[in-house]
Amino acid sequence: MKRNDFVNRIEYVLFRSGLFFLRILPYKWGKWLTVRLFIWIGYGFGIRRKLAAKQLQKVYPSMTEEQRKSLLRDIYRNMGLTSAELYLQKKEDLISSIELKDTENLDKALSLGRGVIIATAHFGNWEAATTLPVFGYPLSAVVKRQHNPYFDRYSNALRTRYGMKVIDLKHGVKEIISRLKNNELVALICDQNAGKSGIILDFLGYPASHWKGPVKISLRYHIPIVPAFALRKPDAKIQICFEPMIYYPELQDNEEGYIFLWKQLNQVIESYIHRYPEQWFWVHNRWKATDAMKDNSIKNRKKD
């Protein structure tokens, strides 16, 4: 059902009014208040908290209830920090907070001259990767269109202010290939539920649906995949970490090849989540397509 444009406008006006108030404040105060709002409203009123708690309990069954509650508060805190950095922080201040780590992994992949798929996740401040063009790395990101077109345009305007280009998820295959042929970076979020059409593989110990896109493009066009994560550091820095490329041009462009690449990629994504669970987006229903998080659906097959 198509959303009423009046409702979209009202939501957007309220959102921009709230931003106006927060931007009047000094950034430290605005950031503090934004984080508190995520904790008070998101955690306090239980917006997706039940889902996140259930998924944490499944993945980390030995975690105590108190530990889980503490971790949940940290998860909402991380979401609040990301929102503050995206919507409130000045451009120059965000750029100065960015550190690039292990860029030799990215440079090695780029030296092949085939472009690079940046495989990332809803982790840390994933929006910080939009600054990569400032550091000399031409970047496009594949994004899903939001339900509210006013939010969508505004969010994309913020994302592109550093020189990044946006590619629509539904109609962007040709543009993705074009960018890669120019030896540019194309970023894809790789921890989203792919629905019934995806490849079913274990993720954090439970079967989840994975998009074919990243691995299919990699094998069909011989494109290296570089996993990258915007890790939030205790000193308020954001460290964009580039892992060694995943590149197997000898593999066949078929289901067996896709599964092999996904297993390689999931190992890297899972390692970051296990090390920094508070920085992953646990409020997303990653296992929706398989119902793997429902009680008694399957037994836990992975100890933490």
N, C-alpha and C positions, 0 to 999 in steps of 0.2 A: 504494500500500500504506500502510495506516494505521500510524503510528509507535506503538510500544509505550509506554504511559504510564509504565512503570518507567524506560525510557530517558530520557524527557522529564524526569522528576523528578530522575534522577541528574545529567543535564546542568545542570539549573537549580540544584541544590544546589552543585555544583562552581563554577558561575558566581558564585553569591552568596557562597560561601566566599572566592573570590578577591577579590571586591569588598570583603568585610569586612576582609581583610588590607590592601588598598590604601587603604581609608578610615581605617585606624588611623594611617597615615603622614601627615605634613603634606602638604597638597595639592601643593606643588611637587615633593616626592619621589614621590608617587603618580603625578603626571602624567609625570614623567621616566621612571619605571619602565614605565608603560603604553605610552609611545612606544617605549621600548627593546624591549618585548615584541613590538610590531607589526613593528618592523624585524628583530629577531632571528628571530622565528617566521614572520611573514608573508613578509618579503623573504628572510630567510636560508634557510628551508626551502622557499621557492618556492610558497607558497599563492597560486594564481592569478597568480603572477609571470610565468609563461610566456605566459599569455593577454594580460596587460597589456603585456608587452614586444612581442609580435607586433602588437598594435593600435597601439602607439606607432611601431613601425617602418613600418607601413603609412601612417599619417597624416603622419608626419614622416620621410620616407625619407632626408633629408640629415643627420639626427642621427647622430652617431658613437656607437659602442657605449658608450664611457665616459660620454658625455652622457646616454644612455638609462639606464644603470645609476644614475647620480646622480639623475636624475629619478624613477626607480622608488623609490629610497630615500625621496625627499621625498614621494612619493604615500603610502607606508606610514606615514610620519611624520604626515602630515595626518590619516590615518584614526585613528592613535593619539591625536592631540590631540582630535579630535572625540569619541572614546570617553571620554577623561578628562573633557572638559567636560560630557558628558551624564551620566556615572555617578558622578563624583567631586566635581565642583565644587559649591560651595554656591549656592543659588538667587540670593542677593543679589549674589554675586560675578559670576555669569554675566550677570545683568541689567546690572550696572555696566560690563561689558565691551562692551555692545551700543551701536552707533551706527547711527542711521537716516539714510540719505542719499537726497536727492531725493524726499522724501515728498510734494512737490507733485504728482508724477506719480500717486501713489496717491490723493491727495485729489481730484484732477481726475476720476479714474475713479469714485470714490465719489460725487461730486457728481451723477452721472447718475441715481443712485437705483436702480440695477439690480443692485447687488452687483458683486463683482470676482473673477475667477478669477486667483489668484496662480500663475503658471507658473514653477516653479523646477526645479532639477536637483540631482543628487548632486554638489554643488559646495561647497567650503569647509566650513563647519559648517552644513549645511542644517537640522539639528535646532534651531539657534538661533532659527529663525523661530517656534518655539513660544512665544517670549516676547512676540510682538506684542500680545496682549491687555493686557499690562502697560502698553503705550504707547497704549492707547485704541483698538486696532483689533480688533474681534471676529473671531476666526479659527477656522475648522474645517479639518482636513487629511484628505485621502483617503489611507488607508494600506492596505497589503496585509497580510493576516493572516499571522503567522509560523507555521512548522510546529510549533514547540514552544509550546503554549498558555500555559505559565508565563512564558516569555520575553515572549510577546505581551502578557500582562496587565501585567507589570512595566514593559515599555517604554512602554506606553500610559499607565500611571500617571505616569511621569516626564514624558511629553509634555503631559499635561493639567494638571500642577501650576501652570501659569501662566494657566490659564483657557481654553486651547485645547480644542476639541472634536474627537473622532476620528470619522471616517466610514469604514465598511468598504467597501473597493474593490468587492467583488462585489455588494453589495446596497444601495448608497448613492445611487442616482440621485435618488430622491424627496427624500432628505434634502439633497442638494446643491442642488437647485432651491429647496427651502424656505429654506435659509440665504441663498441669493442674493436671494430675494424680500424677505428682511429687511434687504437692503443690507449684508450681511456679506461677509467674505473667505472664499474656499474655495481652499486650496492644493492643487495637483496637481504631482506629480513628472513631468516631461515628457521625460526622457531614458532611459526604459526600453523594452526590447524588447517589442513588442506582438504578436509571434507572427504566425501566418498570416492573422489577421483584420485586421491593421493596414494602414495606408497606406504604401506603399513609396516613400520619398523619400531623397535623398542627405542624409547626416549626416556631417560632417567629410570629405566627398569620396567616401563609399561608400554604397550603398543600404542603408537600415535600415527596420525596421517601426515605424510611429508609431501611437499610440492615437488613435482618432477622438474620444474623449470631450471633451477640452478645446475643440477647435475646433467640434465639433458643438453643444455646449451654447452656445458663444459666438454662433454664427450662428442657432440655433433660437430662443434667448431674448433675443438682442441684449445679451449680457453682455460688457463690456470685459475684455480679458486684460492683466494687468500682469506682465511678466517681473520676477522679483526673485531676488537671489542673496546668500547670506551669505558675504561675502568675508572671508577671514582676513587680518589686517593684521600687518606685522612687529612692531608694538608690543603684540601679544597682544590687540588689540581685534578685534571682529567687526563688520564694517560691512555692514548689510543695505541693499543698493542696489536702488532701484525705478526701472525703465526706463519710458520713455513707453508709454502703453497702446497695445495693438493692438486696434482697434475699427473694424469695417466693417459696420455694420447694413444697408447697402444690398446686400451680397452675398447670393446665394441659398444656402439650406441644402442644399447638394449637394456631391458629390465635388470639383468644381472649386473651390468655395469653401473646402473643408477644406484642399486642397492649397495654395491661396494663403495662408491663415492660417499653416499650418505652415511655409511658406518664410519668412514674416516672423519667426516665433518662432525658428526654427532659426538665423537670422542672428544673433540676439541671444545665444542659448545658445553658439553656436560662437565668437563674439567673446570671451566670458569664458574659454572653454576655451583658446583660442589665447593669450590674454594671461597666463593663470595655469594652465598645464597640470598643475602639481603638485597643484592643488586639485580636480581632477575625478576621478571614481571609475573609473579605467581598468580595474579588475579585473572590472567588469561586462561581460558578453558582449553589448554593445549591438547587434552585427550578427548575432546568432545565427540569426534567421529567414531571412536572405538568404545566409548563409555567405560574406559579402563579405570576411571577413578570412582565409579559407583561401588557401593558396598557389595562385597561378595562377587564382584564381576570376575576378578581373577585374583589369585594369591600374589602377594608380594614376592617377586623373584630376585630382588636385589637388596642386600643388606647395606646399610650406610656405614 
